[in-house]
Amino acid sequence: MKIIGKIYGINGPIVTMRGNLGFMMSEMVYVGEKRLVGEVIALTKEVTTVQVFEETTGLKPGENVEGTGRPLCVTLAPGILNNIFDGIERPLQLIGEKNGAYIPRGVTVDLLDRQKKWQAKILVKIGDKVSGGNIIAEVPETTAIVHKVMVPPKVEGIVTRVVEDGAYTIDDTLVTIQTESGEQQLNMTQQWPIRIPRPIQKRYPADRPLVTGQRILDTLFPIAKGGTAALPGGFGTGKTMTQHQLAKWCDADIIIYIGCGERGNEMTNVLEEFSQLIDPKNGSFMMERTVLIANTSNMPVAAREASIYTGLTLAEYYRDMGYHVAIMADSTSRWAEALRELSGRLEEMPAEEGFPAYLASRLSAFYERAGYVENLNGSDGSVTIIGAVSPQGGDFSEPVTQHTKRFVRCFLALDKSLAYARHYPAINWLTSYAEYLNDLEPWYIANVGKDFISCRNELMNILTTESRLNEIVKLIGSDVLPDDQKLVLEIARVIRLGFLQQNAFHAEDTFVPMEKQLKMMEVILYLNEKCQSLIGMGMPMAILREQNIFEKIIAIKYEVANKELDKFETYRQLIDEFYQKLIELNA
C-alpha cells in the first residue's frame, strides 16, 4: 500500500508534511503533481521532512507526496559506461534528445536503456550453487570493458534454469535459482541504495601505487591504489586539469568523473575531450571506460549532495566485478556547500563558517568507501578517491580543507604562485605530503628499482634545502652564498624545471613511465655528485654554469622518448665529458 501525504510547507528544496505518516528514513518519494523526485531526510512525530532533487518552483501546499517504499537507489546494469548522468542517475543525453537543452521538472525516463539487446555469455549451468557476487554472465559493455553480471548480495541458491548464449535486454531473465524462500529470477539489473556501501569480503593494506605517469605524484607524493587523495587549491590553480590528467593516464580500469557543483563548460570540456581522446590502454575512445556524473552549479543543490553517493555506488559496482576504479570528485567543497544550504533551510545549529556540525562525519564516510578489497566472488578490486577541494580565496585553514586532511593520506596542495608562473602541475612540494610512501616502498623496490626511494628522498632533501636558502637569498641576495650552496640552488632549479614541471600537451612528457622517472632522477643526482666534486676542488660555480650542462639535463624530459631509455647512458657520458673538461681546465 502506497503512503501518501500532503505538503504543508515549502522552503526551497525542503518540503515538510504534518505528522508521522509512516514514511521511512531515506525513502524515495514523488512530490507534487509533476512527481518531482525527493528523499525523506528527517522524521518526527510532528513533521516529515523531504529534500527534493529538482526545482520546487510552482509547488503548492496541499499537493501529494507519494512514497515508493524503498530508498533512493541507482540502477546497475550494462549501459552505465560511455554515458553522462545527473546527480540521481538520470541520463542527460536521452533527456536532451527528448526535451532539448533544458531539463524539464518531473521528467521521467528509464535510467538505462531497457530496449537495447546485449550479447550475453552465460557462465553457470543447472545445478550450480551461486551466492552474492558470483558472476553468472559476461556482456561486452564497450570495446574496453566486459560487464560481469553478478548475483545480487545476500542472494544464494541452486541454479534451476539458464538461457542460451545470445542477445537479451537488461530485464530479460538469464538464470533462475531456487532459494530458501522460493524461485528467484536473475537478470542483468540490480538496484542498490546510494548511501549504503556494497559488501566486501575483506580489505587489503595499501601496498601498490596508482601509477599516474605524473612525476611529482608517482615519485614524490604517490597515491595508493584503493587510497584517498585531496587536491586543494584556489581558483585557477589547475585542480580540474590535474584531475583530467589523472583520469586520462592513471592505471585504473574505469573512471568515474563527478562534476559536483562546477561550471557547466568544465563538464562540457570533459565530455568533448574524452569523446575524442584515444585511450592509450586499448586504442578505443576514453569514454568507453568512463562515466560522467554532471551536477553543475545551476542544478538543484539537493541533487548535488546526492551525486557524490551516486558516483560512489557505481564505482563499487564495477569494483565488485574485479575492476580498479578511480573516482575524480570535482569538487567536494561544492558538495559541502550544498550540505550547508540544506542544513540552513532545516534550521540546524551551524558550526564553523556555517557548515553543519556533521560535515566531518559526512566527509569521513565518503572517503572511507575507498579501498583495495577482496570482493564477494573472490576477485580483487579497488576504488580510489581523488577529491578536489576549492577553499575560498585559497585559504587552506577553512573547514572543508581541514576536515579533509584528517581523512585522506595524500594531500596535494596546489599553489597559486606556481600556477601563475606557468609551473604545472602546480603542486607545492613543500606543503604537500603522502603517507603511503612507506607502505609502497616494497613495491617500488620490486618493480622499479632498489634505488628509487633513496633517489626520491635525496631530491626532496635538495628541494627542502633550497627553500631554506631562498630565505637567506631574499634578505642578502645569492651572490654572497658560498659555491656549494649556489650549487644546491642550481640543482634544485634542474629538479623543478626538468623533473617536477610536466607538459600535458607534449607527446613524450604528458605520461612518463616509472622506469624513466627513476633514470631521470639518477642522471640529475649524478650531475649533482660530479658538480659537488668540482666545487670541492675549488671550481667556481660561475664556470660550471658556463658549460650549459644544466640546461641539457633539464631538456631530457623532451629529448628522451619513453621507449628510448638507453639514451640515458649518453647523458651520463655527457656529464663525464663536462667533468673531465673542467678537471683539465682546472689543471
ABEGO torsion letter per residue (X at the ends): XBBBBBBABBBEABBBBBEBAGBBBGBBBBBEAAGBBBBBABBBAABBBBBBABBABGBBBGBBBBBAGBBBBBBBBBGABGBBBBAAGBBAAAAAAAAEABBBBGBBBBABBAABBBBBBBABBBGBBBBBGBBABBBBABAABBBBBBBBBGBBEBBABBBBBEBBBAABBABBBBBAAEBBBBBABBBBBAABBBBBABBBBBABBBBAGBAAAAAABBBBBGBBBBBBEBBGAGAAAAAAAAAAABABABBBBBBBGBBAAAAAAAAAAAAABBBAAAGBBAAAABBBBBBBAABBAAAAAAAAAAAAAAAAAAAAAGBBBBBBBOBAAAAAAAAAAAAAAAGBBBBBGGBBAAAAAAAAAAAAABEBBBBAAGBBBBBBBBBBBBBBGGBAABAAAAAAAAABABBBBBBAAAAAAGBOBABBAAABBBAAAAAAAAAAAAAAEAAAAAAAAAAAAAAAAAAAAAAAAAAAEAAABBAAAAAAAAAAAAAAAAAABBBAABAAAABBBAAAAAAAAAAAAAAAAAAAAAAAAGBBAAAAAAAGAAAAAAAAAAABBAABAAAAAAAAAAAAAAAAAAAAAAX
